Amino acid sequence: MAWENVATLGIAVAALVVSIASARYSKKSANASDRSAKAAERSAVAAERQAAAAEAALPPPEPPVRWAVRPQGRDGYVMRNMGSDPAFNVKLDDRGGFITVLDQHEVVQPGESVEFWIVRVAEAVGINEVHVTWDGQDEPVVVPLH
């Protein structure tokens, strides 16, 4: 066998060894990539769960129109818009004629108020809340008297 053939055979064997080693490293690299992709997916799922839990833990936002009632005088009350938005066409349920609105407003801006009286007769003794509606809030909101 000539030395050229031996050299060619040596180069071929070396190429085979390098090729086998490269295939092994490729397989290890592919396995590592798979593990990395699975870990990234688990991390993304955990992050989504954490974000959902954090969102669920947040208190609900304040309604844009909120009311607070305080007494004024013997039978009078002031109902103030404590929210951030105006309330249009505010209406108090008169509770069978026992509540009289003194100053009716088309618009009650934030910080503004509506004054009303409660007629104090035996039938009205149990009134401890008012029911309020306004444009966009057809279902009455119950506001306690304080």
N, C-alpha and C positions, 0 to 999 in steps of 0.2 A: 504494500500500500504506500502510495506516494505521500510525501509530507503535505502536499496541497490537499489531498483527500482528508488527511488527518485534521488539518486546520479547518477545512470545511465542515467536517463532522463535529469538531469542537465548538465551532461557531453555532452550528445547528443545535447542539445540546445546550449550549449557553442560552440560546434564544428560547428553547423549550422551557428551561428552568425559569427564565425571566417571565415568560408567558404564564406559567403555572403560578408563580408568585403574584403576578399582577392580577390574575383571576381570583386568587384568594383574597387579596386586598380589596378588589372590587366588590366581592361578595360581602366582606366585613363592612365596607363603606355603605353598601346598599342596606344592610341590616341596621347599621347605625342611623342611616337616613330614615328608615321606617320607624325605628324607636323614637327618633327626634320628632317626626311628624305626629306620631301617636301622643307623645308628651305635649306637643303644642296644641293638639286637639283637646286633650284633657284640661290643659291650662285655659283654653278659650271657654270651655264649658263651665269651669269653675269661676272664671271671671264673669260670665253671664249670670250665673247663680248669685254671685256676690253682688252684682249690680242690681239684680231683681230684689234681693233681700234688702239692700240699702234703700231702694226706691219704696219698697213696702213699709219700711220703718219711718219714712218721712211723714210728718203730719199732713193731713189734707190741706190744700190751700184755703185761705180765708175766703168766704163768699164775697163777691164784689159789693153787695149791699148787706149790711148787718145793722140790727137795731138794738138800742139800749133804752130802757124806760126808767125814768126817775120821777119821784113824786115832786109836785110843786104846789104848795099850799095844801088846803084841807082835802079837796076832791080833785085837784088838777094833777096832770101828769105831762111830762115832756118826753117824747120819743125821738131820739136822735139817730141819724144815719151815721153809723160808725165805720162804714165801708169805704171803699175807694171809688165807687161809681155812683152817679146820681140815680135816684129812683123816680120814675115817672108815673103819674096818676095813682098815687098812694091812697089806699082805702083801708080803713079800719072797720072790722065787723062791729056793728053797733050793739051786738049782744042783746037783741030784743028791745032796743031803745034806751039802754042804760049807759051807753057811751056817746058823748057828743064831741065831735071834732070842732075845735075853736078856730083854727086857721088852716084851711084846706089849701094845699099847694099842688100845682100841676107837676112841679119838679122839686124834689128834696135832694139838694146837693150834699156831698159828703160833709159832715160837720153841722149841717142844718137840722132843724127839728120840726116836729108837728106837736102842737099842744092839744090836749083833750081832757074832758072831765068824765068822771064816772058818777052817775047819779046814785047817791047813797040811800037806797031804800032797802027794806028787808030782803027783797028778791035779788038784789045786786050784791049782797054781802060776800058771796063766794067768788066774785070775780077777782082772779089773781094773775090773769094773763090777758093779752090782747092778740087778736088774729089779724095779720096784715097781709095784703096783697098789693102788687104793683105790676106795671107792664113787664111782661116776661116772667112773672112769678104768679101764676094763676092759682097754684095750690097755696092756701094760707100758711104763713109762717107764724108759729106761736112764739110770742115774746113775753117773758115773765115780767110782772110788775115788781119793782124793787123799791 
